[in-house]
Amino acid sequence: MQQEQHLVQQLDSLSNAIERGAYSKVQTLLNALHPAEIAHLIESSPVGQRKVIWKMVEAKNEGEVLIELRDEVRAMLVQDMNTGEVIAAAKDLDVDDLADFLQSLPDKLISKILASLDRQNRQRVEAVLAYPEDTAGSMIDTNVITARPDVSIEVVLRYLRRLKEIPSHTDSIFIVDNFNNYLGTLSISTLLTQQPESIVRDVMRTKRKTIPVDLADTEVAILFEDRNWVSAPVIDKDNKLLGHITVDDVVDVIRDEAEHSVLSTAGLDEEDDLFAPIVHSSKRRAIWLGTNLITALLASSVIGQFQNALDQIVALAILMPIVASMGGIAGTQTLTLVTRGIALGQISQSNIANLFNREFWVGFINGVLWATVVGLIAWFWFDDYKIGAIIAAAMIINLLVASSFGVLLPLFLKKINIDPALAGSVALTTITDVVGFLSFLGLASLFLLA
């Protein structure tokens, strides 16, 4: 909470300084901030202010700020930069950050930036770019320290002293043979506490889990969370050490996944810019609104089939939304739980049946509980026990359907390569609306109008 208030205060101070034309104060404020904080201020500012802020950012910080920005905002700023400025901004980035940066640029600009790098760095970046996005390979930092297993601790320490500086987030030295096959790790703490004459082979860890280069980035994040890693080695299918992944990149994955889960429920993309052009945002949201309109028309068509029943019994029109609403909420609860389980790798063929059984009975218990409450209310409200019994039965049916589809729908969407977080809520709402209206109005037609 304090951090949020601090960011808001920074944003207000910056905006006021820009409005007053106090650009020297703007520059002073920016120069005192971390690149991530500068990126936050840029993303939180309207387009006109963004360009003013960007001009005030010192050249040495431009690359670090750009890599912290969302793709859409970064593209807008890069569009106004010449090739030399982009090359200068990118030259000091780490290999993994540079690869991520290049993926958001036009092909012509990528070629020019790669051509500006020395041979070693160019090969490193090209190696990372060769791997698909959203895999461990795209997160690799090839700047690692390696050692042989047959040398002493003293030899390793002398080697580190000659380097003068070690890569950031280095908590371990990776042990490889003459052919770069991964053998194990030597933690910095072990290195500092062992006797100088100790041989690396005798003190290194050989059982630490490695990360396959084609592992999904979300699964990498789960491993880091479960094992509290700061860094982890990445290997190819032949056990060759390719580099390592560090916790700072994993935090980015976790943040992106969290934003995706929140925004996708409303049909928005995690890269949606808070201050994107109005027409651009309108087009994106129009697609989602159109999809929801189609599902609403489908639900309305079901209601239309029972127009005679609604004309004769006004109570049905009053009570009808309750059934659909309760089903929608119950289904969303289950859908959210299962979608989270899929994202965390907690759901497999071995536990689907148990999960389905659990959610079915949760739906049944809640269905009976709240159906009883609503049924009694409807009975006393309209002085007709039949209406109470009908809405109670319809609620039980809809909650059972909602719980069942809350489990099955995300699994089905995942199987056909559709994001459950994005499409699940729309599909489930349609199902619970249709089943809720159909069961309630259908039972009413059978038992009240027969």
Steps between C-alpha positions, in 0.01 A plus 500: 500500500781741588674420172180577307463834680865579426452430128184714491687787668784470248251506214319807639829685555616422149170600339488829692859581402427432131184713507697788652778458246752427776700262281816528709302364794365219280853403404616510863209279607567248223874477557439399861276205405565137413433412131198291603352800681559720196324241284207498742469879481510492119228234482287693750516825301291616202669479160599867489672489838672171413699661222607783731610254768685282248703795372615564858628144556879485495644308204678252728165395651297477180564129437409398856184711488392362162534139615273573798220641280211305353533418132243756381650791695853398403404485132353851517823644641731304268299624203621855572866395542754479220702183440809633676303583814343154512840331451652714776213417736533126435878460512538460879205268561552146628467231235159376620363856529640593159339196339166593658541858380582396143191282471281810519687686222461497119721247316707772331585659835582160653754436224670836557523451876642148459755633250614758758589231756835326528517143372468332839198700617332471161528121514364497853199714410428302182510179705235636738286636215497153343280366780121549501352771720355385831762225542804472723721557196365852452596585861859376490785719615811354338734708717592234759812388684613141447777289648644149461445234767867408537630839616537624856296765679808723501520484119133603470551789742803625305295485180219705656745763624628547146145559377460793746121484448257209487162492318201624700298242694792256498448272799673197349783407266408232248729201468549358151740258331724574203203459264272739694286218641329613817627315810379702799521827693737657745317753715673823595446419867676164455779669308562746783483249786701205366873455545702643207657162421160325470422364154182627334383147419490416871290797611272578203130410484414245233131445567364850449212504253568658160261677264447357150530773238152429360319513836209750509582824680203454735642164609838665552329750731340216699840334547654826625210553738507146637878479541579862593765529229695813418629346178484163328699333218340446160603199290416365155391144420865388495567638853709789363499808724341791311489760775282574798168663588494754781225595739450851357375352172278254685335786690409653163333173396303483826387861462396447137303186592322682783406790273388262230269318743340824614466674164398200291179458699391829338638414157800729536861423419776543760675735258198734482628852558315708761528805270485326161330691215121503533430338161754224568346414838147525361576241231644254751210532741241491221597141418440389857174694528381345174576153630304569816210639294474172309488300823240740645282460191525123538379522860223740397382261230449236768287745700301579185388139475309543827332833428152362571607380844654838582188684380277293728717487812682825583686333787706302250647816350584632848672180620664388175826705532572341841546153353738616228696725736558233764610251235737753347669575832533133596642413160747789507630386838572152366634631168746732676623221727553256212661760272745583779568128549577459129737798506685358802522150352288352780246323277572175314316195372550332837304756704234633260239249618558589866484871420179461300341293779599757762363797308179312411422440867599854597252621237234260629537605865493871417215439257284333763590760764420810294216337308327443834552862601381644167214250474362601838535870418317451166226295671425769759550784252248374244299276732549201268701197610525381139701807397729444799553135408563580133765765565666274759520211251628730225772638729622152595512400132686815398756483782576136416545590133710805591734299725536223242574730209726710722729195509449360150498823297852627580642150448331481159615849399856417604491183292404692184764768572261778606592700810248403773558831679392691190212293360382303803292769672302591188421139414410411857274804545313402184454143624375601846264763354352258248467212747365730772229652278419169336465307825301768683264593217475141379396372844257791536336415165465135602360546851336843505343521157420134441 
